[in-house]
């Protein structure tokens, strides 16, 4: 069974079993987060760092 996680910004479902390059991963404040695209990753990082 495929496990899913959600994008931190838009709640898009992401398969946690996909290739690790198919999902955007960013470390923000020492924690790794998963995103559906770089735009969501950038938005989340800006929000958390300010």
N, CA, C, O and CB atoms as a CASP TS submission, in Angstrom:
PFRMAT TS
TARGET T0000
AUTHOR 0000-0000-0000
METHOD Language model
MODEL 1
PARENT N/A
ATOM      1  N   UNK     1       0.846  -1.184   0.000  1.00  0.00           N
ATOM      2  CA  UNK     1       0.000   0.000   0.000  1.00  0.00           C
ATOM      3  C   UNK     1       0.892   1.249   0.000  1.00  0.00           C
ATOM      4  O   UNK     1       1.866   1.322   0.749  1.00  0.00           O
ATOM      5  CB  UNK     1      -0.963  -0.003   1.231  1.00  0.00           C
ATOM      6  N   UNK     2       0.558   2.206  -0.828  1.00  0.00           N
ATOM      7  CA  UNK     2       1.316   3.444  -0.930  1.00  0.00           C
ATOM      8  C   UNK     2       0.999   4.357   0.245  1.00  0.00           C
ATOM      9  O   UNK     2      -0.166   4.566   0.583  1.00  0.00           O
ATOM     10  CB  UNK     2       1.016   4.153  -2.255  1.00  0.00           C
ATOM     11  N   UNK     3       2.042   4.898   0.862  1.00  0.00           N
ATOM     12  CA  UNK     3       1.863   5.856   1.949  1.00  0.00           C
ATOM     13  C   UNK     3       1.981   7.255   1.372  1.00  0.00           C
ATOM     14  O   UNK     3       2.775   7.497   0.463  1.00  0.00           O
ATOM     15  CB  UNK     3       2.908   5.629   3.091  1.00  0.00           C
ATOM     16  N   UNK     4       1.188   8.172   1.903  1.00  0.00           N
ATOM     17  CA  UNK     4       1.208   9.549   1.428  1.00  0.00           C
ATOM     18  C   UNK     4       1.526  10.497   2.567  1.00  0.00           C
ATOM     19  O   UNK     4       1.185  10.253   3.725  1.00  0.00           O
ATOM     20  CB  UNK     4      -0.128   9.920   0.785  1.00  0.00           C
ATOM     21  N   UNK     5       2.184  11.578   2.207  1.00  0.00           N
ATOM     22  CA  UNK     5       2.385  12.715   3.100  1.00  0.00           C
ATOM     23  C   UNK     5       1.795  13.904   2.369  1.00  0.00           C
ATOM     24  O   UNK     5       1.451  13.792   1.193  1.00  0.00           O
ATOM     25  CB  UNK     5       3.921  12.938   3.474  1.00  0.00           C
ATOM     26  N   UNK     6       1.670  15.047   3.042  1.00  0.00           N
ATOM     27  CA  UNK     6       1.086  16.225   2.394  1.00  0.00           C
ATOM     28  C   UNK     6       2.088  17.354   2.316  1.00  0.00           C
ATOM     29  O   UNK     6       2.934  17.525   3.193  1.00  0.00           O
ATOM     30  CB  UNK     6      -0.160  16.689   3.140  1.00  0.00           C
ATOM     31  N   UNK     7       1.974  18.125   1.240  1.00  0.00           N
ATOM     32  CA  UNK     7       2.768  19.343   1.086  1.00  0.00           C
ATOM     33  C   UNK     7       2.465  20.258   2.273  1.00  0.00           C
ATOM     34  O   UNK     7       1.307  20.411   2.663  1.00  0.00           O
ATOM     35  CB  UNK     7       2.459  20.061  -0.281  1.00  0.00           C
ATOM     36  N   UNK     8       3.505  20.865   2.846  1.00  0.00           N
ATOM     37  CA  UNK     8       3.335  21.742   4.007  1.00  0.00           C
ATOM     38  C   UNK     8       2.511  22.991   3.704  1.00  0.00           C
ATOM     39  O   UNK     8       1.967  23.600   4.625  1.00  0.00           O
ATOM     40  CB  UNK     8       4.685  22.152   4.533  1.00  0.00           C
ATOM     41  N   UNK     9       2.404  23.387   2.433  1.00  0.00           N
ATOM     42  CA  UNK     9       1.726  24.633   2.080  1.00  0.00           C
ATOM     43  C   UNK     9       0.324  24.389   1.531  1.00  0.00           C
ATOM     44  O   UNK     9      -0.648  24.939   2.049  1.00  0.00           O
ATOM     45  CB  UNK     9       2.546  25.401   1.063  1.00  0.00           C
ATOM     46  N   UNK    10       0.212  23.569   0.487  1.00  0.00           N
ATOM     47  CA  UNK    10      -1.076  23.436  -0.201  1.00  0.00           C
ATOM     48  C   UNK    10      -1.797  22.117   0.089  1.00  0.00           C
ATOM     49  O   UNK    10      -2.879  21.877  -0.446  1.00  0.00           O
ATOM     50  CB  UNK    10      -0.865  23.565  -1.683  1.00  0.00           C
ATOM     51  N   UNK    11      -1.214  21.270   0.925  1.00  0.00           N
ATOM     52  CA  UNK    11      -1.795  19.976   1.315  1.00  0.00           C
ATOM     53  C   UNK    11      -1.949  18.985   0.173  1.00  0.00           C
ATOM     54  O   UNK    11      -2.730  18.040   0.283  1.00  0.00           O
ATOM     55  CB  UNK    11      -3.129  20.199   1.934  1.00  0.00           C
ATOM     56  N   UNK    12      -1.219  19.180  -0.924  1.00  0.00           N
ATOM     57  CA  UNK    12      -1.208  18.213  -2.031  1.00  0.00           C
ATOM     58  C   UNK    12      -0.633  16.896  -1.519  1.00  0.00           C
ATOM     59  O   UNK    12       0.388  16.886  -0.831  1.00  0.00           O
ATOM     60  CB  UNK    12      -0.374  18.750  -3.253  1.00  0.00           C
ATOM     61  N   UNK    13      -1.287  15.789  -1.853  1.00  0.00           N
ATOM     62  CA  UNK    13      -0.795  14.482  -1.430  1.00  0.00           C
ATOM     63  C   UNK    13       0.453  14.110  -2.221  1.00  0.00           C
ATOM     64  O   UNK    13       0.491  14.242  -3.445  1.00  0.00           O
ATOM     65  CB  UNK    13      -1.885  13.405  -1.606  1.00  0.00           C
ATOM     66  N   UNK    14       1.477  13.640  -1.501  1.00  0.00           N
ATOM     67  CA  UNK    14       2.739  13.234  -2.101  1.00  0.00           C
ATOM     68  C   UNK    14       3.035  11.808  -1.671  1.00  0.00           C
ATOM     69  O   UNK    14       2.926  11.480  -0.490  1.00  0.00           O
ATOM     70  CB  UNK    14       3.896  14.194  -1.696  1.00  0.00           C
ATOM     71  N   UNK    15       3.400  10.977  -2.599  1.00  0.00           N
ATOM     72  CA  UNK    15       3.739   9.604  -2.265  1.00  0.00           C
ATOM     73  C   UNK    15       5.072   9.577  -1.552  1.00  0.00           C
ATOM     74  O   UNK    15       6.065  10.086  -2.073  1.00  0.00           O
ATOM     75  CB  UNK    15       3.776   8.719  -3.523  1.00  0.00           C
ATOM     76  N   UNK    16       5.111   8.993  -0.373  1.00  0.00           N
ATOM     77  CA  UNK    16       6.363   8.904   0.375  1.00  0.00           C
ATOM     78  C   UNK    16       7.237   7.777  -0.153  1.00  0.00           C
ATOM     79  O   UNK    16       8.380   7.629   0.279  1.00  0.00           O
ATOM     80  CB  UNK    16       6.083   8.696   1.864  1.00  0.00           C
ATOM     81  N   UNK    17       6.716   6.979  -1.084  1.00  0.00           N
ATOM     82  CA  UNK    17       7.462   5.859  -1.643  1.00  0.00           C
ATOM     83  C   UNK    17       8.050   6.163  -3.014  1.00  0.00           C
ATOM     84  O   UNK    17       8.717   5.310  -3.599  1.00  0.00           O
ATOM     85  CB  UNK    17       6.574   4.653  -1.735  1.00  0.00           C
ATOM     86  N   UNK    18       7.814   7.368  -3.538  1.00  0.00           N
ATOM     87  CA  UNK    18       8.365   7.768  -4.828  1.00  0.00           C
ATOM     88  C   UNK    18       9.870   7.946  -4.736  1.00  0.00           C
ATOM     89  O   UNK    18      10.457   7.932  -3.655  1.00  0.00           O
ATOM     90  CB  UNK    18       7.710   9.059  -5.318  1.00  0.00           C
ATOM     91  N   UNK    19      10.458   8.110  -5.873  1.00  0.00           N
ATOM     92  CA  UNK    19      11.856   8.499  -5.952  1.00  0.00           C
ATOM     93  C   UNK    19      12.067   9.762  -5.115  1.00  0.00           C
ATOM     94  O   UNK    19      11.241  10.674  -5.154  1.00  0.00           O
ATOM     95  CB  UNK    19      12.289   8.730  -7.431  1.00  0.00           C
ATOM     96  N   UNK    20      13.144   9.821  -4.374  1.00  0.00           N
ATOM     97  CA  UNK    20      13.369  10.969  -3.491  1.00  0.00           C
ATOM     98  C   UNK    20      13.529  12.277  -4.257  1.00  0.00           C
ATOM     99  O   UNK    20      13.433  13.350  -3.663  1.00  0.00           O
ATOM    100  CB  UNK    20      14.597  10.732  -2.641  1.00  0.00           C
ATOM    101  N   UNK    21      13.771  12.207  -5.569  1.00  0.00           N
ATOM    102  CA  UNK    21      13.905  13.425  -6.359  1.00  0.00           C
ATOM    103  C   UNK    21      12.559  13.922  -6.896  1.00  0.00           C
ATOM    104  O   UNK    21      12.501  14.996  -7.495  1.00  0.00           O
ATOM    105  CB  UNK    21      14.861  13.187  -7.511  1.00  0.00           C
ATOM    106  N   UNK    22      11.486  13.170  -6.694  1.00  0.00           N
ATOM    107  CA  UNK    22      10.173  13.532  -7.224  1.00  0.00           C
ATOM    108  C   UNK    22       9.450  14.525  -6.328  1.00  0.00           C
ATOM    109  O   UNK    22       8.416  15.073  -6.711  1.00  0.00           O
ATOM    110  CB  UNK    22       9.322  12.292  -7.403  1.00  0.00           C
ATOM    111  N   UNK    23       9.985  14.756  -5.146  1.00  0.00           N
ATOM    112  CA  UNK    23       9.372  15.658  -4.181  1.00  0.00           C
ATOM    113  C   UNK    23      10.432  16.671  -3.759  1.00  0.00           C
ATOM    114  O   UNK    23      11.606  16.326  -3.625  1.00  0.00           O
ATOM    115  CB  UNK    23       8.799  14.876  -2.941  1.00  0.00           C
ATOM    116  N   UNK    24      10.025  17.899  -3.554  1.00  0.00           N
ATOM    117  CA  UNK    24      10.950  18.934  -3.096  1.00  0.00           C
ATOM    118  C   UNK    24      11.130  18.783  -1.588  1.00  0.00           C
ATOM    119  O   UNK    24      10.158  18.790  -0.834  1.00  0.00           O
ATOM    120  CB  UNK    24      10.428  20.368  -3.462  1.00  0.00           C
ATOM    121  N   UNK    25      12.369  18.647  -1.162  1.00  0.00           N
ATOM    122  CA  UNK    25      12.687  18.535   0.261  1.00  0.00           C
ATOM    123  C   UNK    25      13.515  19.744   0.663  1.00  0.00           C
ATOM    124  O   UNK    25      14.478  20.104  -0.014  1.00  0.00           O
ATOM    125  CB  UNK    25      13.449  17.205   0.574  1.00  0.00           C
ATOM    126  N   UNK    26      13.129  20.369   1.775  1.00  0.00           N
ATOM    127  CA  UNK    26      13.877  21.519   2.273  1.00  0.00           C
ATOM    128  C   UNK    26      14.023  21.391   3.790  1.00  0.00           C
ATOM    129  O   UNK    26      13.126  20.890   4.468  1.00  0.00           O
ATOM    130  CB  UNK    26      13.170  22.861   1.889  1.00  0.00           C
ATOM    131  N   UNK    27      15.137  21.840   4.301  1.00  0.00           N
ATOM    132  CA  UNK    27      15.348  21.909   5.742  1.00  0.00           C
ATOM    133  C   UNK    27      15.085  23.356   6.161  1.00  0.00           C
ATOM    134  O   UNK    27      15.729  24.287   5.677  1.00  0.00           O
ATOM    135  CB  UNK    27      16.809  21.438   6.146  1.00  0.00           C
ATOM    136  N   UNK    28      14.130  23.520   7.066  1.00  0.00           N
ATOM    137  CA  UNK    28      13.758  24.835   7.571  1.00  0.00           C
ATOM    138  C   UNK    28      13.843  24.766   9.092  1.00  0.00           C
ATOM    139  O   UNK    28      13.194  23.934   9.725  1.00  0.00           O
ATOM    140  CB  UNK    28      12.315  25.265   7.086  1.00  0.00           C
ATOM    141  N   UNK    29      14.641  25.640   9.659  1.00  0.00           N
ATOM    142  CA  UNK    29      14.839  25.668  11.118  1.00  0.00           C
ATOM    143  C   UNK    29      15.231  24.300  11.666  1.00  0.00           C
ATOM    144  O   UNK    29      14.765  23.900  12.733  1.00  0.00           O
ATOM    145  CB  UNK    29      13.567  26.154  11.816  1.00  0.00           C
ATOM    146  N   UNK    30      16.088  23.580  10.937  1.00  0.00           N
ATOM    147  CA  UNK    30      16.610  22.298  11.393  1.00  0.00           C
ATOM    148  C   UNK    30      15.712  21.095  11.168  1.00  0.00           C
ATOM    149  O   UNK    30      16.081  19.988  11.560  1.00  0.00           O
ATOM    150  CB  UNK    30      16.903  22.391  12.810  1.00  0.00           C
ATOM    151  N   UNK    31      14.546  21.264  10.550  1.00  0.00           N
ATOM    152  CA  UNK    31      13.626  20.160  10.294  1.00  0.00           C
ATOM    153  C   UNK    31      13.393  20.008   8.800  1.00  0.00           C
ATOM    154  O   UNK    31      13.236  20.996   8.084  1.00  0.00           O
ATOM    155  CB  UNK    31      12.291  20.381  11.024  1.00  0.00           C
ATOM    156  N   UNK    32      13.371  18.739   8.324  1.00  0.00           N
ATOM    157  CA  UNK    32      13.108  18.492   6.907  1.00  0.00           C
ATOM    158  C   UNK    32      11.606  18.508   6.645  1.00  0.00           C
ATOM    159  O   UNK    32      10.828  17.912   7.390  1.00  0.00           O
ATOM    160  CB  UNK    32      13.719  17.142   6.462  1.00  0.00           C
ATOM    161  N   UNK    33      11.208  19.197   5.578  1.00  0.00           N
ATOM    162  CA  UNK    33       9.809  19.282   5.178  1.00  0.00           C
ATOM    163  C   UNK    33       9.699  18.873   3.711  1.00  0.00           C
ATOM    164  O   UNK    33      10.655  19.023   2.949  1.00  0.00           O
ATOM    165  CB  UNK    33       9.242  20.721   5.405  1.00  0.00           C
ATOM    166  N   UNK    34       8.540  18.358   3.315  1.00  0.00           N
ATOM    167  CA  UNK    34       8.283  17.934   1.938  1.00  0.00           C
ATOM    168  C   UNK    34       7.274  18.865   1.283  1.00  0.00           C
ATOM    169  O   UNK    34       6.316  19.314   1.912  1.00  0.00           O
ATOM    170  CB  UNK    34       7.775  16.478   1.899  1.00  0.00           C
ATOM    171  N   UNK    35       7.511  19.147   0.000  1.00  0.00           N
ATOM    172  CA  UNK    35       6.645  20.053  -0.743  1.00  0.00           C
ATOM    173  C   UNK    35       6.367  19.489  -2.127  1.00  0.00           C
ATOM    174  O   UNK    35       7.141  18.678  -2.634  1.00  0.00           O
ATOM    175  CB  UNK    35       7.279  21.451  -0.847  1.00  0.00           C
ATOM    176  N   UNK    36       5.266  19.915  -2.741  1.00  0.00           N
ATOM    177  CA  UNK    36       4.895  19.437  -4.076  1.00  0.00           C
ATOM    178  C   UNK    36       5.684  20.152  -5.167  1.00  0.00           C
ATOM    179  O   UNK    36       5.854  19.615  -6.261  1.00  0.00           O
ATOM    180  CB  UNK    36       3.396  19.629  -4.309  1.00  0.00           C
ATOM    181  N   UNK    37       6.170  21.364  -4.876  1.00  0.00           N
ATOM    182  CA  UNK    37       6.905  22.135  -5.880  1.00  0.00           C
ATOM    183  C   UNK    37       7.812  23.149  -5.186  1.00  0.00           C
ATOM    184  O   UNK    37       7.659  23.414  -3.993  1.00  0.00           O
ATOM    185  CB  UNK    37       5.926  22.853  -6.853  1.00  0.00           C
ATOM    186  N   UNK    38       8.741  23.703  -5.925  1.00  0.00           N
ATOM    187  CA  UNK    38       9.680  24.657  -5.335  1.00  0.00           C
ATOM    188  C   UNK    38       8.983  25.951  -4.907  1.00  0.00           C
ATOM    189  O   UNK    38       9.435  26.604  -3.966  1.00  0.00           O
ATOM    190  CB  UNK    38      10.797  24.973  -6.326  1.00  0.00           C
ATOM    191  N   UNK    39       7.899  26.331  -5.574  1.00  0.00           N
ATOM    192  CA  UNK    39       7.166  27.541  -5.187  1.00  0.00           C
ATOM    193  C   UNK    39       6.598  27.395  -3.769  1.00  0.00           C
ATOM    194  O   UNK    39       6.694  28.322  -2.966  1.00  0.00           O
ATOM    195  CB  UNK    39       6.023  27.829  -6.197  1.00  0.00           C
ATOM    196  N   UNK    40       6.015  26.245  -3.465  1.00  0.00           N
ATOM    197  CA  UNK    40       5.483  26.001  -2.116  1.00  0.00           C
ATOM    198  C   UNK    40       6.626  25.961  -1.099  1.00  0.00           C
ATOM    199  O   UNK    40       6.491  26.483   0.008  1.00  0.00           O
ATOM    200  CB  UNK    40       4.676  24.671  -2.075  1.00  0.00           C
ATOM    201  N   UNK    41       7.745  25.344  -1.470  1.00  0.00           N
ATOM    202  CA  UNK    41       8.897  25.265  -0.575  1.00  0.00           C
ATOM    203  C   UNK    41       9.414  26.664  -0.253  1.00  0.00           C
ATOM    204  O   UNK    41       9.697  26.974   0.904  1.00  0.00           O
ATOM    205  CB  UNK    41      10.017  24.409  -1.203  1.00  0.00           C
ATOM    206  N   UNK    42       9.534  27.498  -1.265  1.00  0.00           N
ATOM    207  CA  UNK    42      10.015  28.859  -1.057  1.00  0.00           C
ATOM    208  C   UNK    42       9.046  29.667  -0.200  1.00  0.00           C
ATOM    209  O   UNK    42       9.472  30.424   0.672  1.00  0.00           O
ATOM    210  CB  UNK    42      10.230  29.554  -2.397  1.00  0.00           C
ATOM    211  N   UNK    43       7.764  29.511  -0.439  1.00  0.00           N
ATOM    212  CA  UNK    43       6.736  30.234   0.329  1.00  0.00           C
ATOM    213  C   UNK    43       6.794  29.842   1.810  1.00  0.00           C
ATOM    214  O   UNK    43       6.735  30.699   2.692  1.00  0.00           O
ATOM    215  CB  UNK    43       5.321  29.943  -0.245  1.00  0.00           C
ATOM    216  N   UNK    44       6.910  28.538   2.068  1.00  0.00           N
ATOM    217  CA  UNK    44       6.968  28.048   3.441  1.00  0.00           C
ATOM    218  C   UNK    44       8.231  28.548   4.146  1.00  0.00           C
ATOM    219  O   UNK    44       8.177  28.992   5.293  1.00  0.00           O
ATOM    220  CB  UNK    44       6.919  26.514   3.461  1.00  0.00           C
ATOM    221  N   UNK    45       9.369  28.471   3.446  1.00  0.00           N
ATOM    222  CA  UNK    45      10.637  28.901   4.039  1.00  0.00           C
ATOM    223  C   UNK    45      10.594  30.384   4.400  1.00  0.00           C
ATOM    224  O   UNK    45      11.034  30.770   5.483  1.00  0.00           O
ATOM    225  CB  UNK    45      11.802  28.627   3.074  1.00  0.00           C
ATOM    226  N   UNK    46      10.069  31.213   3.505  1.00  0.00           N
ATOM    227  CA  UNK    46       9.950  32.655   3.790  1.00  0.00           C
ATOM    228  C   UNK    46       9.072  32.904   5.019  1.00  0.00           C
ATOM    229  O   UNK    46       9.400  33.722   5.879  1.00  0.00           O
ATOM    230  CB  UNK    46       9.365  33.399   2.567  1.00  0.00           C
ATOM    231  N   UNK    47       7.963  32.191   5.082  1.00  0.00           N
ATOM    232  CA  UNK    47       7.000  32.363   6.186  1.00  0.00           C
ATOM    233  C   UNK    47       7.624  31.979   7.524  1.00  0.00           C
ATOM    234  O   UNK    47       7.414  32.662   8.526  1.00  0.00           O
ATOM    235  CB  UNK    47       5.735  31.516   5.937  1.00  0.00           C
ATOM    236  N   UNK    48       8.391  30.887   7.544  1.00  0.00           N
ATOM    237  CA  UNK    48       8.962  30.375   8.799  1.00  0.00           C
ATOM    238  C   UNK    48      10.221  31.109   9.245  1.00  0.00           C
ATOM    239  O   UNK    48      10.533  31.125  10.436  1.00  0.00           O
ATOM    240  CB  UNK    48       9.276  28.916   8.650  1.00  0.00           C
ATOM    241  N   UNK    49      10.942  31.710   8.321  1.00  0.00           N
ATOM    242  CA  UNK    49      12.199  32.355   8.683  1.00  0.00           C
ATOM    243  C   UNK    49      12.022  33.805   9.107  1.00  0.00           C
ATOM    244  O   UNK    49      12.961  34.408   9.624  1.00  0.00           O
ATOM    245  CB  UNK    49      13.156  32.285   7.531  1.00  0.00           C
ATOM    246  N   UNK    50      10.846  34.376   8.902  1.00  0.00           N
ATOM    247  CA  UNK    50      10.634  35.784   9.273  1.00  0.00           C
ATOM    248  C   UNK    50       9.657  35.916  10.395  1.00  0.00           C
ATOM    249  O   UNK    50       9.365  37.030  10.831  1.00  0.00           O
ATOM    250  CB  UNK    50      10.149  36.585   8.094  1.00  0.00           C
TER
END
